[in-house]
Amino acid sequence: MQSISPETLYRGNNAWEKSLPQISKITKSPLILGRGTHTNNLRNKIYSDLKNQNFRVYSSNLQFDCCYEDISRVQNIILNNNIDSVIAVGGGKVLDSGKYIADSLNIPCITVPLSASTCAGWTALSNIYTKDGQFIKDVALKSCPKILVFDHKFIQTAPSRTLASGIADALAKWYEASITSLTIDDGLVQQAIQISRVLRDQLLIDGEKAFKGQFENNPSWQNTIEACGLTAGLVGGIGGEKCRTAAAHAFHNAITQIITPNKFLHGEIVGVGLLLQLKLEEMKNNNKLADQSIKQLFVLMKELNLPTTISQLGIDVFENDNLEKIAEFTCRDKSEIHFLPFKINKRDIVEIITNFEQQKIKI
């Protein structure tokens, strides 16, 4: 079974207002799930709009990332108040939490992304973390969200850093899917790969213009946010597991095991992982094009103010056994890195990261 897409999608300016009649058909007592204080105004607007249409509205905020402690607490709120849906309003961790909670309680989930930082508003997948932000596992859900509301006016309020993060995460779709699915004959998988190629090209063309330009009358911005928030999710929906993640996300999951004072966004870490994946392809699989891809990505990432090394993520890999910890987690049995068409072991990871961080490898 594949869950390819949300049942209904609203996109563009004022998508939220346009979605209200459809939302009223599936819920009467929703819980609005959110997080940070900087998005309070938007959540308050959503709350007021629902109240004004005679919904019985509840709200709750996450205290941490998408973690079991928060999930359990919110589940109890829902069960104790006869809540009949979850409206997840926020970034990737909020959207993943809302989807997981709704899935576990068999109630509808409505996702309302407030940035284009991930495609979490689209997918039937939730990434679970510890309350300190360490990746634990991803969980396949029974279905994609019932409704996805991708309101451009909401996305405009997000910090530009979230868009840069979304671009890095969406770019990874091509580089991961194209190498993990080389020998798969399935037509849908191959079509998903081609969509990811077009997605990559569009982001290479429009990404910097979207990041540095204005919102209004800027097709590059509109194309880029929808590429990150919508098309990237479609690739995984059509292509399935093999079109979702590989080494770039395996590196991300391992790097999150090192707790740092400063929080970095999912795509910011994935971008570093993507550069590392391409270096692995060059050194272990004799991929002659990988070096050119790295140079092309590096220029764009610099323009987007994205980190390009693990040290820029606030981690010194040569302290506190950090390098060993990252290598160990990257190569654990269920790691996505084993989707690569060549064998990788812990020593390979240690070598590639050591050379990368010491800049013995020229970028």
C-alpha positions in Angstrom: 0.0 0.0 0.0 1.2 3.5 -0.8 -0.2 6.8 0.6 0.5 9.1 -2.3 -1.0 12.5 -1.4 -3.3 14.4 0.9 -7.0 13.9 0.0 -7.5 17.6 -0.6 -5.0 20.4 -1.2 -5.6 24.1 -1.0 -2.7 26.3 -2.1 -2.1 30.0 -2.8 -3.0 33.2 -1.1 -6.0 32.9 1.3 -5.9 29.1 1.0 -6.9 28.9 4.7 -10.1 30.8 4.2 -10.9 28.8 1.1 -10.4 25.5 3.1 -12.9 26.3 5.9 -16.1 24.9 4.2 -14.3 21.6 3.5 -12.8 21.5 7.0 -16.3 22.0 8.5 -17.4 18.8 6.7 -14.9 16.6 8.5 -14.6 18.1 12.0 -16.6 19.9 14.7 -14.2 19.8 17.6 -10.6 20.2 16.3 -7.4 20.6 18.3 -5.0 23.2 17.0 -1.4 21.9 17.6 1.4 24.3 17.4 4.7 25.3 19.0 6.9 28.4 19.1 5.7 31.9 20.3 6.7 33.5 17.0 3.8 31.7 15.3 1.2 32.6 18.0 -0.5 35.3 15.8 -1.2 32.9 13.0 -2.5 30.2 15.4 -4.7 32.8 17.1 -6.1 33.8 13.7 -6.9 30.1 12.9 -8.4 29.7 16.3 -10.6 32.8 15.9 -11.7 31.8 12.4 -12.8 28.4 13.6 -14.6 29.9 16.7 -16.4 32.3 14.5 -17.8 29.4 12.5 -19.0 27.7 15.6 -16.4 25.0 15.9 -15.6 23.8 19.4 -11.9 24.5 19.3 -9.1 23.3 21.6 -5.4 24.1 21.4 -2.1 22.7 22.6 1.5 23.5 22.0 4.5 21.1 21.8 7.1 21.5 24.5 9.9 19.7 22.6 10.4 18.1 19.1 8.2 15.4 17.7 8.8 13.1 20.7 6.8 10.5 22.6 6.5 12.7 25.7 4.6 15.4 23.8 2.7 12.9 21.7 1.4 11.1 24.8 0.4 14.3 26.6 -1.6 15.6 23.5 -3.2 12.2 23.0 -4.6 12.4 26.5 -6.0 15.9 25.9 -7.8 14.6 22.8 -9.2 11.6 24.5 -10.4 13.5 27.5 -12.2 16.2 25.5 -13.8 14.2 22.7 -11.8 16.0 20.1 -12.4 14.7 16.6 -9.4 16.0 14.6 -6.0 17.5 14.7 -5.1 20.7 12.9 -1.3 20.8 12.9 -0.1 24.4 12.4 3.7 25.0 12.2 7.0 23.5 10.9 8.0 20.0 10.3 8.1 18.8 13.9 4.6 20.1 14.6 3.2 18.6 11.4 4.9 15.2 12.1 3.5 15.2 15.6 0.0 16.1 14.5 0.0 13.4 11.8 1.3 10.8 14.2 -1.2 11.6 16.9 -4.2 11.7 14.5 -3.0 8.4 12.9 -2.7 6.7 16.3 -6.2 7.8 17.4 -7.8 7.2 13.9 -9.0 10.8 13.6 -8.4 13.1 10.6 -5.4 15.3 10.4 -5.3 18.7 8.7 -1.8 20.2 8.1 -1.2 23.9 7.8 2.5 24.5 7.2 3.8 27.9 8.3 7.0 27.6 6.3 8.4 25.8 3.3 11.2 24.2 5.4 10.0 20.6 4.7 7.4 18.5 2.9 6.0 17.2 6.2 2.6 18.7 5.5 2.2 16.3 2.6 3.6 12.9 3.7 2.3 9.8 5.4 5.5 9.7 7.5 6.5 11.0 10.9 10.1 11.3 12.2 10.3 10.6 15.9 13.0 12.3 18.1 13.9 12.4 21.8 12.9 15.5 23.6 16.5 16.7 23.2 16.2 16.4 19.4 18.0 13.2 18.7 16.5 11.2 15.8 15.0 7.8 16.9 13.1 6.5 13.8 10.6 7.3 11.1 7.1 5.9 11.3 5.0 5.1 8.2 1.4 6.2 8.8 -1.8 4.8 7.4 -2.5 7.8 5.2 -1.4 11.3 4.2 -3.2 14.2 5.8 -6.9 14.5 5.1 -6.5 18.2 4.0 -3.3 20.2 3.4 -3.6 23.9 3.5 -0.6 25.6 1.9 -1.4 29.3 2.3 1.2 31.5 0.7 0.4 34.4 3.0 1.2 32.1 6.0 4.5 31.0 4.4 5.5 34.7 3.8 5.7 35.2 7.6 8.4 32.5 8.0 12.1 33.5 8.5 14.1 33.2 5.2 16.3 30.7 6.9 13.4 28.2 6.8 13.2 28.6 3.0 16.9 27.9 2.6 16.5 24.8 4.8 13.6 23.6 2.6 15.6 24.1 -0.6 18.4 21.9 0.8 16.0 19.2 1.9 14.1 19.2 -1.4 17.3 19.1 -3.4 18.3 15.9 -1.6 15.3 14.1 -3.3 17.1 13.8 -6.6 20.5 13.0 -5.3 19.2 10.3 -2.9 16.4 8.8 -5.1 18.5 8.7 -8.3 21.2 6.6 -6.8 19.0 4.3 -4.7 16.7 3.4 -7.5 19.0 2.8 -10.4 18.1 -0.8 -10.9 14.4 -0.6 -10.1 12.2 -1.3 -13.1 8.9 -0.1 -11.4 7.5 2.6 -13.7 6.1 4.7 -10.8 9.5 4.8 -9.1 11.2 5.8 -12.3 8.6 8.6 -12.9 9.1 9.8 -9.3 12.8 10.0 -10.0 12.2 12.1 -13.1 9.9 14.4 -11.0 12.8 14.8 -8.5 15.1 15.7 -11.4 12.8 18.5 -12.5 12.4 19.6 -8.9 16.2 19.8 -8.6 16.5 21.8 -11.8 13.8 24.2 -10.7 15.5 24.8 -7.4 18.9 25.4 -8.9 17.3 28.0 -11.2 14.8 29.7 -8.8 16.2 28.9 -5.4 18.5 31.9 -4.9 16.0 34.3 -6.6 13.3 33.1 -4.2 15.6 33.4 -1.2 16.8 36.9 -2.0 13.7 38.3 -3.7 10.4 39.7 -2.7 7.2 37.7 -2.2 4.9 39.7 -4.3 4.9 39.2 -8.1 7.8 36.8 -7.8 7.2 33.5 -9.6 10.5 32.1 -8.4 9.3 32.4 -4.8 6.0 30.8 -5.5 7.6 28.0 -7.5 10.2 27.4 -4.8 8.0 27.2 -1.8 5.7 24.8 -3.6 8.6 22.7 -4.8 9.8 22.4 -1.2 6.5 22.0 0.5 4.5 20.0 -2.1 6.4 18.5 -4.9 9.1 17.0 -2.6 6.3 15.2 -0.8 4.8 13.9 -4.0 8.2 12.3 -5.0 8.1 10.2 -1.9 4.4 9.4 -2.3 4.8 8.1 -5.8 8.1 6.5 -5.4 7.8 5.0 -2.0 10.6 4.3 0.5 13.4 4.1 -2.1 12.6 7.6 -3.3 12.7 9.2 0.1 16.1 9.0 1.8 19.6 7.6 1.5 23.0 8.8 2.8 22.1 12.5 3.2 19.3 11.7 5.6 21.4 9.0 7.3 24.0 11.6 8.0 21.3 14.0 9.3 20.0 11.3 11.7 23.4 10.6 13.0 24.4 14.2 13.5 21.3 14.9 15.6 22.7 12.4 18.1 25.2 15.0 19.2 23.4 17.5 21.4 24.5 21.2 20.8 23.3 24.4 22.4 22.1 25.8 19.1 19.3 24.2 17.2 19.7 23.7 13.5 16.8 23.0 11.1 16.3 19.6 9.4 17.3 20.8 5.9 20.4 22.6 7.2 21.7 19.3 8.5 20.5 17.4 5.4 22.4 19.8 3.2 25.7 18.9 4.9 24.7 15.3 4.7 24.2 15.7 1.0 27.7 17.0 0.4 29.0 14.1 2.4 26.9 11.6 0.3 28.3 13.0 -2.9 31.9 12.6 -1.6 31.1 9.0 -0.7 29.8 8.4 -4.2 33.0 9.9 -5.7 35.4 8.0 -3.4 33.6 4.6 -3.1 31.6 4.4 -6.3 34.0 6.2 -8.7 31.2 8.7 -9.6 33.0 11.2 -11.8 30.0 13.6 -11.8 29.8 13.8 -8.0 32.6 16.4 -7.8 30.8 18.7 -10.2 27.5 18.3 -8.3 29.3 19.3 -5.1 30.8 22.4 -6.6 27.3 23.4 -8.0 25.6 22.8 -4.7 28.3 24.5 -2.7 27.9 27.8 -4.6 24.1 27.7 -4.0 24.4 26.8 -0.4 26.8 29.7 0.3 24.3 32.1 -1.4 21.6 30.7 0.9 23.7 31.0 4.0 23.5 27.3 4.6 26.1 25.4 6.6 28.5 23.3 4.5 30.4 21.4 7.2 29.6 19.7 10.5 31.7 22.2 12.4 29.3 24.9 11.1 26.5 23.0 12.8 28.3 23.7 16.1 29.9 20.2 16.4 33.6 19.5 16.6 33.8 15.9 15.4 37.2 15.5 16.8 36.0 16.0 20.4 34.2 13.7 22.9 34.1 10.7 20.5 31.7 12.6 18.3 33.1 11.2 15.1 32.8 7.6 16.4 29.2 8.3 17.5 28.2 9.7 14.2 29.9 6.9 12.2 28.2 4.3 14.5 24.7 5.7 14.1 25.2 6.3 10.3 26.0 2.7 9.8 23.5 1.0 12.2 21.6 -1.9 10.8 18.4 0.0 9.8 20.2 3.1 8.5 19.1 4.5 5.2 22.7 4.6 4.1 22.4 0.9 3.2 20.1 1.9 0.4 23.2 3.0 -1.5 24.2 0.5 -4.2 27.7 0.0 -2.7 28.9 -1.2 0.7 29.6 1.3 3.4 31.1 0.6 6.8 32.0 2.7 9.8 35.6 3.2 8.8 34.4 4.7 5.5 32.3 7.2 7.4 35.2 8.1 9.7 37.5 8.7 6.8 35.1 10.7 4.7 34.1 13.0 7.6 37.7 13.4 8.8 38.9 14.5 5.4 35.8 16.7 4.8 36.1 18.5 8.1 39.9 19.0 7.7 39.3 20.2 4.1 41.7 17.7 2.8 38.8 17.2 0.3 38.6 20.3 -1.9 35.1 21.7 -2.3 
